[in-house]
């Protein structure tokens, strides 16, 4: 326990000492200066193609509308509306509507996310010592909506609140499996309804590809039957990210994420890692439990023209309680990848990563950085 607390203290110290450094804010300035006579709105349609171990090859289309309010034009980050339609080789589909808006001279920010999804998934059990032989396949469907509102408290600090509603169902459960037995919370599906509160500090200089400053988020969410939830539980998250400029556009990026949950937590809402962002190289949900601690770092460097490269390392684990973490049981993640800049103004990259972990590996092709 003392060793675990010492590691947490060291990580927090490294991350939080520079929290008041120079830079812009969470809602960073738009990277390209606009001409006075330019239109304050833009509409884009572009295809997306990606690959992850969870989805296999997938593709879809994104409809994006970006616009600036009169007081925020030309320097403020634009408000955006995105419509996303995705299909994958594993018969998964996702439909999403996401809107991010700035109000009152960029002192108030709202976000609205609505998602409908259906996908075949795998459940390996709960805990950090599950095996590949524990895998149970099932089909997970859900409808989720999540509005949030944040206020600018000071140039670098934001505080807000939100609401989350999710209706989920599971089918095609394996005969004789844990999910079919009904002993796993959430195996029958149901409604999760909760309210959340968050505080953010952001000193980065870019929304999509920061090379200096940091982002620090603390959030707490509470799900209760009094607001329509089938299960009563809570979730607390600390997400700290630091970006250190080195030389010739080389950047060292670091992230620490800690999540703690309590109550009657449905299995699909448990803390978990894997996938395209957190501990790449593991199947998303390969390990899940009430608590999770992950630390990862990435070295980013330019190569030629719009092509760059990265190398990354990570360690992490899940546990039933915070005091149950043991350093010698932590999983590792490592890999490398290429970056191809698709949008030079916003610095949006197509990333191609190969990652491996403990008896696991994966290739990931997607837009945006992992963190």
C-alpha positions in Angstrom: 0.0 0.0 0.0 2.8 2.4 0.9 4.6 1.6 -2.4 1.4 2.3 -4.3 0.8 5.6 -2.6 4.4 6.6 -3.2 4.0 5.9 -7.0 0.8 7.9 -7.1 2.5 10.9 -5.3 5.4 10.8 -7.6 3.2 10.8 -10.7 1.0 13.6 -9.4 4.1 15.7 -8.5 5.6 15.3 -12.0 2.4 16.2 -13.7 1.0 19.0 -11.5 4.1 21.1 -10.8 3.8 22.8 -14.2 0.0 23.1 -14.1 0.2 27.0 -14.2 2.6 27.2 -17.1 2.1 29.3 -20.2 -0.3 28.3 -23.0 -3.8 28.7 -24.1 -6.9 27.1 -22.7 -9.0 23.9 -22.9 -10.9 25.4 -25.8 -7.6 26.5 -27.5 -7.3 29.1 -30.2 -8.0 28.1 -33.7 -4.6 27.5 -35.4 -5.3 29.4 -38.6 -6.0 33.1 -38.7 -9.2 34.0 -40.6 -9.4 36.9 -42.9 -11.9 39.6 -42.0 -14.2 38.9 -44.9 -14.1 35.1 -44.7 -17.3 33.2 -43.9 -17.8 32.2 -40.3 -19.1 28.8 -41.2 -17.7 25.7 -43.0 -19.2 22.4 -44.0 -17.2 19.2 -44.7 -18.0 15.7 -45.7 -15.2 13.2 -45.6 -14.9 9.4 -45.5 -13.1 7.5 -42.6 -11.4 4.2 -42.7 -9.9 2.5 -39.7 -8.8 -0.8 -38.2 -8.6 -2.1 -34.6 -8.6 -5.6 -33.1 -12.1 -4.9 -31.7 -13.7 -3.8 -34.9 -11.5 -5.3 -37.7 -11.7 -3.0 -40.8 -14.3 -0.3 -40.6 -15.4 2.6 -42.6 -18.0 5.4 -42.6 -18.6 9.0 -43.3 -18.5 12.2 -41.2 -20.6 15.3 -41.8 -19.0 18.2 -40.1 -20.2 21.8 -39.8 -18.0 24.3 -38.0 -18.9 27.9 -37.3 -17.7 30.9 -35.3 -19.9 33.2 -33.2 -19.5 36.9 -34.1 -17.6 37.7 -30.9 -15.4 34.6 -31.2 -14.4 35.1 -34.9 -11.7 34.9 -36.1 -9.5 33.7 -33.1 -11.8 31.5 -31.0 -12.2 27.8 -31.6 -15.3 27.1 -33.7 -18.5 25.5 -32.5 -19.0 22.2 -34.3 -21.7 19.7 -35.3 -20.7 16.2 -36.3 -22.8 13.4 -37.7 -21.0 10.1 -37.8 -22.0 6.8 -39.5 -19.7 3.8 -39.1 -19.9 0.1 -40.2 -17.2 -2.5 -39.5 -16.1 -5.9 -40.8 -17.5 -7.5 -37.6 -21.1 -6.3 -38.3 -20.8 -3.4 -35.8 -22.5 -0.1 -36.5 -22.4 3.2 -34.7 -24.5 6.3 -35.4 -23.4 9.5 -33.5 -24.5 13.1 -33.2 -22.1 15.3 -31.4 -22.3 19.1 -30.9 -19.9 21.4 -29.1 -20.9 25.0 -28.8 -19.4 28.2 -27.3 -21.7 30.8 -25.8 -21.5 34.3 -24.1 -18.2 35.4 -25.6 -16.5 32.0 -25.0 -17.2 31.9 -21.3 -19.8 29.1 -21.5 -19.4 25.8 -23.4 -21.9 23.1 -24.0 -21.5 19.6 -25.4 -24.2 17.1 -26.5 -23.4 13.5 -27.5 -26.0 11.0 -28.8 -24.9 7.6 -29.8 -26.6 4.4 -31.0 -24.4 1.3 -31.4 -24.6 -2.5 -31.8 -21.5 -4.7 -31.8 -20.3 -8.3 -31.0 -17.9 -8.1 -28.0 -15.9 -10.3 -25.7 -16.1 -10.6 -21.9 -13.2 -12.2 -20.0 -14.5 -11.8 -16.5 -13.6 -9.2 -13.8 -10.2 -8.7 -12.3 -6.6 -8.5 -13.4 -5.8 -12.3 -13.6 -8.4 -13.5 -16.1 -7.2 -15.7 -19.0 -7.9 -15.9 -22.7 -9.8 -19.2 -22.0 -12.3 -17.2 -20.0 -13.6 -15.4 -23.1 -17.3 -15.2 -23.6 -18.7 -13.7 -26.8 -22.0 -11.7 -26.8 -23.7 -8.9 -28.7 -24.0 -5.5 -27.0 -26.4 -2.8 -28.1 -27.0 0.6 -26.5 -28.5 4.0 -26.9 -26.7 6.8 -25.0 -27.1 10.5 -24.6 -24.7 12.8 -22.6 -25.1 16.6 -22.4 -22.6 18.7 -20.4 -22.1 22.4 -19.6 -18.9 24.1 -18.6 -18.1 27.6 -17.3 -14.8 29.4 -17.7 -13.9 30.2 -14.1 -10.5 31.8 -15.1 -8.4 31.8 -18.2 -7.2 28.2 -17.6 -9.8 26.7 -15.3 -13.3 25.4 -16.1 -16.0 23.9 -14.0 -19.1 22.1 -15.2 -21.9 19.5 -14.8 -23.5 16.9 -17.0 -26.0 14.2 -17.3 -25.6 10.7 -18.8 -28.4 8.3 -19.8 -27.7 4.9 -21.4 -30.0 2.0 -22.2 -28.2 -1.2 -23.0 -29.1 -4.8 -23.9 -27.1 -8.0 -24.3 -28.0 -10.9 -26.5 -26.4 -14.0 -28.1 -24.9 -15.0 -24.7 -22.9 -18.2 -24.5 -24.6 -21.2 -22.9 -23.3 -21.8 -19.4 -21.3 -18.5 -19.3 -21.1 -16.0 -16.5 -23.2 -13.5 -18.4 -26.0 -16.0 -19.1 -26.1 -17.0 -15.4 -27.2 -13.5 -14.5 -24.7 -13.3 -11.6 -22.7 -10.4 -13.3 -24.3 -7.0 -12.7 -25.5 -5.5 -15.9 -25.6 -8.8 -17.8 -29.3 -8.4 -18.4 -28.9 -4.9 -19.7 -30.9 -2.0 -18.4 -30.7 1.7 -17.7 -27.8 3.7 -16.3 -28.8 7.3 -15.4 -26.4 9.6 -13.7 -25.3 13.2 -13.0 -21.7 14.4 -13.1 -19.5 17.2 -12.0 -16.1 18.1 -13.5 -13.2 20.6 -13.0 -10.6 21.1 -15.8 -7.4 23.0 -16.1 -5.9 23.4 -19.6 -2.7 25.2 -20.6 -2.1 23.5 -23.9 -1.6 25.4 -27.2 -3.6 23.2 -29.5 -6.9 21.2 -29.4 -5.8 18.2 -31.5 -2.0 18.2 -31.4 -0.6 20.1 -28.3 3.1 20.4 -28.0 3.3 22.3 -24.7 1.3 22.7 -21.5 -1.0 20.3 -19.9 -4.6 19.2 -19.4 -5.9 18.1 -16.0 -9.4 16.8 -15.4 -11.2 15.6 -12.3 -14.7 14.3 -12.6 -17.3 12.6 -10.4 -20.4 10.8 -11.6 -23.3 9.5 -9.5 -25.9 7.0 -10.8 -29.0 6.4 -8.7 -32.5 4.9 -8.9 -33.9 8.3 -7.9 -33.0 9.6 -11.4 -34.0 6.5 -13.2 -30.9 4.2 -13.0 -31.3 0.5 -12.5 -28.1 0.4 -10.5 -26.7 2.7 -7.8 -23.0 3.4 -8.2 -20.4 6.2 -8.5 -17.3 6.9 -10.6 -14.3 9.2 -9.9 -11.7 10.0 -12.5 -8.4 11.9 -12.6 -6.9 12.3 -16.0 -3.6 14.3 -16.2 -1.7 15.0 -19.4 1.5 16.8 -19.9 3.2 17.9 -23.2 6.9 18.8 -23.2 8.5 20.5 -26.2 12.0 19.3 -26.8 13.7 20.4 -30.1 12.8 20.7 -33.8 9.1 20.0 -33.1 9.9 16.8 -31.0 7.4 16.4 -28.2 7.2 14.2 -25.1 3.6 13.5 -24.2 2.6 11.9 -20.9 -0.7 10.7 -19.4 -1.8 9.4 -16.1 -5.4 8.2 -15.6 -6.9 6.9 -12.4 -10.5 5.7 -12.0 -12.2 4.5 -8.8 -15.8 3.1 -8.7 -18.1 2.0 -5.9 -21.5 0.5 -5.6 -23.4 -1.9 -7.8 -21.5 -1.3 -11.1 -22.7 -2.9 -14.3 -19.9 -4.8 -16.0 -20.0 -2.7 -19.1 -19.4 0.5 -17.0 -16.4 -0.9 -15.1 -13.0 0.7 -15.4 -11.2 -0.9 -18.3 -8.3 -0.3 -20.7 -7.3 -1.4 -24.2 -8.4 -0.2 -27.6 -7.0 2.6 -29.6 -6.2 5.1 -26.9 -5.5 3.6 -23.4 -2.9 0.8 -23.2 -2.9 0.1 -26.9 -2.1 -3.6 -27.7 -4.9 -5.0 -25.6 -8.5 -5.8 -26.6 -10.8 -3.1 -25.2 -12.1 -4.6 -22.0 -9.6 -7.4 -21.8 -9.1 -6.4 -18.1 -11.8 -4.6 -16.1 -12.6 -3.9 -12.5 -13.7 -1.1 -10.2 -10.4 0.7 -10.1 -7.8 1.3 -12.8 -4.4 3.0 -12.9 -2.6 3.7 -16.2 0.5 5.7 -17.0 1.7 6.1 -20.6 4.2 8.2 -22.5 4.7 8.9 -26.2 7.6 10.4 -28.1 6.5 12.3 -31.2 8.8 13.5 -33.9 8.5 14.8 -37.5 10.0 12.9 -40.4 9.4 14.5 -43.8 6.7 16.7 -45.2 3.4 15.8 -43.4 4.7 12.5 -42.1 5.8 11.9 -38.5 6.6 9.0 -36.2 5.9 8.0 -32.6 7.2 5.5 -30.0 5.1 4.8 -26.9 5.2 2.9 -23.6 2.6 2.3 -21.0 2.0 0.4 -17.7 -1.4 -0.2 -16.1 -3.7 -2.5 -14.2 -7.1 -2.9 -12.7 -8.0 -3.8 -9.1 -11.1 -4.2 -6.9 -9.8 -1.5 -4.5 -7.2 1.2 -4.6 -5.1 -0.5 -2.0 -5.1 -3.8 -4.0 -2.7 -2.6 -6.7 0.6 -4.4 -6.8 3.4 -3.1 -9.0 4.7 -6.5 -10.0 1.3 -7.4 -11.5 1.0 -4.3 -13.7 0.6 -5.0 -17.4 2.9 -3.3 -20.0 2.1 -1.8 -23.4 4.6 -0.7 -26.1 4.7 0.1 -29.8 5.4 2.6 -32.5 3.5 4.3 -35.3 3.3 6.7 -38.2 1.4 10.0 -38.3 0.1 11.5 -41.6 -1.3 15.1 -41.2 -4.7 15.2 -42.9 -5.5 18.8 -41.9 -2.6 21.2 -41.5 -4.7 24.0 -40.1 -6.2 22.0 -37.2 -3.2 19.6 -37.0 -5.4 16.5 -37.3 -3.4 13.3 -38.0 -4.2 9.9 -39.4 -2.4 7.5 -37.1 -1.2 4.0 -37.8 0.1 2.2 -34.7 1.4 -1.3 -33.9 1.3 -2.1 -30.2 1.9 -5.2 -28.1 1.4 -6.1 -24.5 1.3 -9.2 -22.3 0.3 -12.0 -24.7 -1.5 -9.5 -26.8 -1.0 -7.2 -29.8 -2.9 -5.0 -32.2 -2.8 -2.7 -35.2 -4.7 0.6 -35.0 -5.6 3.0 -37.8 -7.7 6.0 -36.9 -7.9 9.8 -36.7 -6.5 12.0 -33.9 -3.9 11.3 -31.3 -4.3 8.6 -28.6 -4.1 11.3 -25.9 
